[in-house]
Amino acid sequence: MSGISTRNAVFDEKKLEWMNSQYLAQTPADKLVPLVAAGFFEAGMLSPEWLAANRAYFTQVVELLKGRMRRIPEFVEYGSYFFSEPVEYEAAAREKHWKAPETASWLETLAGRLSALSAFTAEQAEATVRTYAEALGINAGKLIHPTRLALTGFGVSPGLFEVMALLGKEKVAARLRRAAKLIADELIGVTE
């Protein structure tokens, strides 16, 4: 029996996850929808009726997320912010991106600027964020990262401006204002 190894098989979980991530990234979103939706149903976040009425939106969410996922359950774990406001914000990201006292006012003002847009696209959201950062005299990243955290609850996500466009103007503005209040309230608590 030449060519057959007598050693025990080795299971490489990291390689399997990488292979699975490649498969997910290359699979059309509409084929992933039933698999991903099942996880949201099981988590009690969505219902089949909701999916039937909002399938196009759900498919866009899957399309945006699929390039970053390694396993189907991660869609629920890292994509819940598309269906409900973040309940928690990553502690390390908060410490890094929400520590500057001016962050609250930046997010509040950005919410107003985004609310004033007549059409809300990824391109317009990006132009608004970058123009405001320039007006503040800061690197755009100093505004992008706190914004991402406010919208998603995470320090990393798919492209911020695509996330913003998919969430829509009203949700984006409301979440920015909520985060600004949270940051301001924490700063008041620290100084008291």
KEKE-3310 file (N, C-alpha, C; in steps of 0.2 Angstrom, whole numbers, plus 5000, padded with zeros to 4 digits):
npx = (5004:5008:5010:5001:4998:5003:5002:4992:4978:4978:4968:4965:4959:4960:4963:4952:4942:4947:4946:4932:4928:4933:4924:4911:4913:4913:4901:4885:4875:4861:4860:4865:4856:4845:4852:4859:4848:4841:4849:4847:4833:4833:4840:4830:4829:4824:4809:4801:4791:4795:4807:4801:4795:4806:4816:4825:4833:4839:4846:4855:4862:4868:4876:4885:4891:4897:4910:4918:4916:4919:4912:4895:4887:4893:4887:4876:4881:4890:4883:4871:4868:4862:4849:4845:4848:4865:4868:4879:4895:4911:4923:4937:4938:4930:4938:4949:4943:4933:4938:4942:4937:4930:4924:4910:4903:4908:4901:4888:4887:4890:4879:4869:4874:4873:4860:4854:4857:4850:4849:4854:4868:4881:4892:4889:4888:4901:4908:4903:4907:4921:4923:4919:4928:4939:4936:4937:4950:4956:4963:4953:4951:4950:4937:4930:4932:4926:4913:4910:4910:4899:4889:4889:4894:4905:4923:4928:4922:4912:4914:4913:4905:4897:4890:4883:4875:4866:4860:4853:4848:4840:4842:4856:4859:4851:4858:4871:4868:4864:4875:4883:4877:4879:4893:4895:4888:4895:4907:4903:4901:4914:4920:4913)
npy = (4994:5007:5025:5028:5036:5032:5039:5048:5058:5075:5089:5104:5118:5132:5133:5127:5136:5147:5142:5141:5154:5159:5152:5157:5171:5170:5164:5168:5181:5179:5165:5162:5168:5160:5152:5161:5168:5159:5158:5171:5169:5159:5166:5174:5187:5190:5187:5175:5181:5194:5193:5189:5201:5210:5205:5210:5220:5212:5204:5213:5216:5203:5202:5213:5209:5196:5195:5196:5187:5171:5160:5154:5157:5169:5179:5183:5187:5197:5206:5210:5224:5229:5227:5230:5243:5245:5236:5236:5242:5239:5237:5240:5247:5258:5264:5268:5276:5284:5292:5306:5322:5330:5322:5319:5331:5331:5320:5323:5335:5330:5321:5330:5336:5325:5322:5333:5330:5328:5317:5301:5293:5281:5288:5301:5301:5298:5309:5320:5316:5317:5330:5337:5332:5338:5352:5352:5351:5339:5322:5311:5299:5300:5304:5295:5282:5284:5286:5274:5265:5270:5267:5253:5247:5240:5240:5237:5234:5231:5242:5258:5268:5262:5254:5264:5269:5258:5257:5269:5286:5291:5281:5282:5295:5295:5285:5291:5302:5296:5290:5301:5307:5297:5297:5310:5310:5301:5308:5318:5311:5307:5319:5324)
npz = (5000:4995:4995:5004:5019:5036:5047:5059:5053:5051:5057:5051:5057:5055:5042:5036:5039:5032:5019:5019:5020:5008:4999:5004:5000:4986:4983:4976:4983:4984:4984:4997:5005:5011:5020:5028:5033:5041:5052:5058:5060:5070:5080:5084:5078:5066:5056:5045:5038:5039:5031:5019:5015:5014:5006:4996:5003:5013:5005:5000:5012:5015:5003:5006:5018:5015:5010:5021:5031:5039:5043:5042:5054:5058:5051:5058:5070:5067:5059:5064:5067:5056:5057:5070:5082:5089:5104:5112:5112:5106:5117:5117:5105:5108:5118:5110:5100:5105:5114:5114:5119:5110:5101:5103:5099:5086:5081:5083:5075:5062:5060:5058:5046:5038:5038:5031:5018:5001:4993:4998:4997:4995:4990:4992:5006:5009:5004:5012:5025:5023:5019:5030:5039:5034:5036:5049:5051:5053:5050:5040:5045:5059:5060:5053:5060:5073:5069:5062:5073:5081:5072:5070:5081:5081:5079:5067:5050:5035:5021:5027:5021:5012:5021:5028:5017:5015:5028:5028:5029:5040:5050:5051:5056:5068:5075:5076:5084:5095:5099:5101:5112:5122:5123:5127:5139:5146:5148:5156:5167:5170:5173:5185)
capx = (5000:5012:5007:4996:5002:5001:5001:4985:4976:4978:4963:4968:4953:4961:4963:4945:4939:4949:4943:4925:4928:4933:4918:4906:4915:4912:4894:4881:4871:4854:4861:4867:4851:4841:4857:4860:4841:4840:4853:4843:4827:4835:4842:4824:4830:4820:4804:4801:4787:4799:4811:4797:4794:4812:4821:4830:4837:4842:4851:4861:4866:4872:4881:4890:4895:4900:4917:4922:4913:4922:4906:4888:4885:4896:4883:4872:4886:4893:4878:4865:4867:4858:4842:4843:4854:4870:4867:4885:4900:4917:4927:4944:4936:4928:4944:4953:4940:4928:4941:4943:4931:4927:4921:4903:4901:4909:4896:4882:4887:4890:4872:4865:4876:4871:4852:4853:4858:4844:4849:4859:4871:4888:4897:4887:4890:4909:4910:4901:4912:4928:4923:4918:4935:4944:4934:4939:4957:4958:4963:4947:4950:4948:4930:4927:4932:4921:4907:4909:4908:4892:4884:4889:4895:4912:4929:4929:4915:4913:4915:4908:4900:4892:4885:4879:4870:4862:4856:4849:4849:4837:4845:4863:4858:4849:4863:4876:4866:4864:4882:4886:4874:4882:4900:4895:4886:4901:4912:4901:4902:4921:4922:4910)
capy = (5000:5013:5031:5029:5038:5028:5044:5051:5063:5082:5093:5111:5122:5138:5132:5125:5143:5151:5139:5142:5161:5159:5149:5162:5177:5168:5162:5173:5182:5176:5158:5162:5171:5155:5149:5166:5170:5154:5160:5177:5167:5156:5171:5178:5194:5192:5182:5173:5186:5200:5192:5190:5208:5214:5201:5214:5223:5207:5201:5218:5215:5197:5204:5217:5206:5190:5195:5197:5181:5164:5155:5157:5160:5176:5184:5186:5190:5204:5209:5212:5231:5231:5226:5234:5247:5241:5236:5237:5245:5236:5241:5242:5252:5264:5267:5271:5280:5289:5295:5313:5325:5333:5317:5319:5336:5329:5315:5327:5339:5325:5319:5336:5337:5320:5323:5338:5328:5327:5310:5298:5287:5280:5293:5307:5301:5299:5316:5324:5315:5319:5337:5339:5331:5343:5358:5352:5351:5332:5317:5309:5293:5302:5305:5288:5277:5285:5285:5266:5262:5273:5264:5246:5244:5237:5244:5236:5233:5232:5249:5262:5272:5257:5253:5270:5270:5253:5258:5274:5293:5292:5277:5284:5301:5293:5282:5296:5307:5292:5289:5308:5308:5293:5300:5317:5308:5298:5313:5322:5307:5307:5326:5325)
capz = (5000:4994:4994:5010:5025:5041:5052:5060:5049:5054:5055:5052:5058:5052:5034:5034:5040:5026:5013:5019:5018:5000:4996:5005:4996:4979:4982:4975:4989:4984:4986:5004:5009:5015:5025:5033:5036:5046:5058:5060:5063:5076:5085:5085:5076:5060:5055:5038:5036:5038:5025:5013:5013:5014:5004:4993:5008:5016:5000:5000:5018:5014:4998:5009:5023:5014:5009:5028:5035:5038:5044:5042:5060:5059:5048:5064:5076:5065:5055:5068:5067:5050:5059:5076:5085:5093:5111:5115:5108:5107:5123:5114:5100:5112:5121:5105:5095:5108:5120:5113:5121:5105:5097:5104:5095:5079:5078:5082:5069:5056:5060:5055:5039:5034:5038:5026:5011:4998:4992:5003:4993:4998:4988:4996:5013:5010:5002:5018:5030:5021:5019:5037:5042:5031:5039:5056:5051:5055:5046:5039:5049:5066:5060:5051:5065:5078:5065:5061:5080:5082:5068:5070:5087:5080:5077:5060:5047:5028:5019:5031:5017:5009:5027:5029:5012:5017:5034:5027:5032:5046:5055:5052:5060:5074:5079:5077:5089:5101:5102:5104:5119:5126:5124:5131:5146:5150:5149:5161:5173:5172:5176:5191)
cpx = (5004:5008:5002:5000:4999:5000:4994:4984:4976:4972:4965:4961:4954:4961:4956:4941:4941:4946:4935:4924:4928:4927:4912:4907:4913:4905:4890:4876:4865:4854:4862:4861:4847:4846:4858:4853:4840:4843:4849:4836:4828:4837:4836:4825:4825:4815:4804:4796:4791:4804:4807:4796:4800:4818:4827:4835:4841:4848:4857:4865:4871:4878:4887:4894:4899:4907:4921:4920:4917:4917:4900:4885:4887:4891:4878:4876:4888:4889:4872:4863:4863:4851:4840:4849:4859:4868:4873:4890:4907:4921:4933:4943:4934:4934:4948:4950:4935:4931:4942:4937:4927:4923:4913:4900:4902:4903:4889:4881:4886:4883:4868:4867:4873:4863:4850:4854:4851:4843:4855:4862:4878:4893:4895:4889:4898:4911:4908:4906:4919:4928:4922:4925:4940:4942:4936:4947:4960:4959:4956:4946:4948:4940:4927:4927:4927:4914:4905:4907:4901:4887:4883:4890:4902:4917:4930:4922:4917:4913:4910:4903:4895:4887:4881:4873:4864:4857:4851:4850:4847:4841:4852:4863:4856:4855:4869:4874:4866:4871:4885:4883:4878:4889:4900:4893:4892:4906:4910:4902:4909:4923:4919:4913)
cpy = (5006:5019:5033:5030:5034:5032:5046:5057:5070:5086:5100:5116:5129:5138:5131:5132:5147:5148:5141:5150:5162:5157:5155:5168:5176:5166:5168:5174:5179:5168:5157:5164:5166:5153:5155:5168:5165:5155:5166:5174:5163:5160:5175:5185:5195:5186:5180:5178:5192:5199:5192:5197:5212:5210:5205:5217:5218:5204:5206:5217:5209:5199:5208:5214:5199:5189:5195:5191:5175:5159:5158:5160:5167:5181:5187:5190:5197:5208:5211:5219:5233:5230:5229:5238:5243:5242:5238:5239:5242:5240:5244:5248:5259:5268:5271:5276:5285:5292:5303:5317:5328:5328:5317:5325:5335:5325:5319:5331:5335:5323:5324:5337:5331:5320:5328:5336:5326:5320:5307:5291:5286:5285:5300:5307:5301:5306:5321:5322:5318:5327:5340:5338:5337:5350:5358:5352:5344:5327:5313:5302:5294:5303:5298:5283:5278:5284:5277:5263:5264:5269:5257:5243:5240:5242:5243:5233:5233:5239:5253:5266:5268:5255:5258:5270:5264:5254:5264:5280:5293:5288:5280:5290:5300:5290:5286:5300:5303:5291:5296:5309:5304:5295:5306:5315:5305:5303:5317:5318:5307:5313:5327:5322)
cpz = (5000:4993:5000:5016:5031:5047:5053:5055:5054:5052:5056:5051:5054:5044:5032:5034:5034:5020:5013:5018:5011:4997:4997:5000:4989:4977:4981:4981:4989:4986:4994:5008:5013:5021:5031:5037:5042:5053:5062:5063:5069:5081:5087:5083:5070:5060:5047:5035:5034:5032:5019:5010:5012:5011:5000:4998:5011:5012:5000:5006:5017:5009:5002:5014:5021:5013:5016:5032:5033:5039:5044:5048:5061:5056:5054:5069:5073:5060:5058:5067:5061:5052:5066:5078:5089:5100:5115:5110:5110:5112:5120:5109:5103:5115:5116:5101:5098:5114:5120:5115:5116:5100:5097:5099:5088:5077:5078:5076:5062:5055:5056:5048:5035:5033:5032:5019:5008:4996:4996:5000:4997:4996:4991:5003:5014:5009:5009:5023:5029:5021:5026:5041:5040:5035:5046:5056:5053:5049:5046:5044:5056:5066:5058:5056:5071:5075:5064:5068:5082:5078:5069:5077:5087:5078:5069:5057:5039:5027:5023:5026:5014:5015:5028:5024:5013:5023:5033:5031:5039:5052:5057:5057:5067:5078:5080:5083:5096:5104:5104:5111:5124:5128:5129:5139:5150:5152:5155:5168:5175:5176:5183:5197)
residu = (MET:SER:GLY:ILE:SER:THR:ARG:ASN:ALA:VAL:PHE:ASP:GLU:LYS:LYS:LEU:GLU:TRP:MET:ASN:SER:GLN:TYR:LEU:ALA:GLN:THR:PRO:ALA:ASP:LYS:LEU:VAL:PRO:LEU:VAL:ALA:ALA:GLY:PHE:PHE:GLU:ALA:GLY:MET:LEU:SER:PRO:GLU:TRP:LEU:ALA:ALA:ASN:ARG:ALA:TYR:PHE:THR:GLN:VAL:VAL:GLU:LEU:LEU:LYS:GLY:ARG:MET:ARG:ARG:ILE:PRO:GLU:PHE:VAL:GLU:TYR:GLY:SER:TYR:PHE:PHE:SER:GLU:PRO:VAL:GLU:TYR:GLU:ALA:ALA:ALA:ARG:GLU:LYS:HIS:TRP:LYS:ALA:PRO:GLU:THR:ALA:SER:TRP:LEU:GLU:THR:LEU:ALA:GLY:ARG:LEU:SER:ALA:LEU:SER:ALA:PHE:THR:ALA:GLU:GLN:ALA:GLU:ALA:THR:VAL:ARG:THR:TYR:ALA:GLU:ALA:LEU:GLY:ILE:ASN:ALA:GLY:LYS:LEU:ILE:HIS:PRO:THR:ARG:LEU:ALA:LEU:THR:GLY:PHE:GLY:VAL:SER:PRO:GLY:LEU:PHE:GLU:VAL:MET:ALA:LEU:LEU:GLY:LYS:GLU:LYS:VAL:ALA:ALA:ARG:LEU:ARG:ARG:ALA:ALA:LYS:LEU:ILE:ALA:ASP:GLU:LEU:ILE:GLY:VAL:THR:GLU)
# end
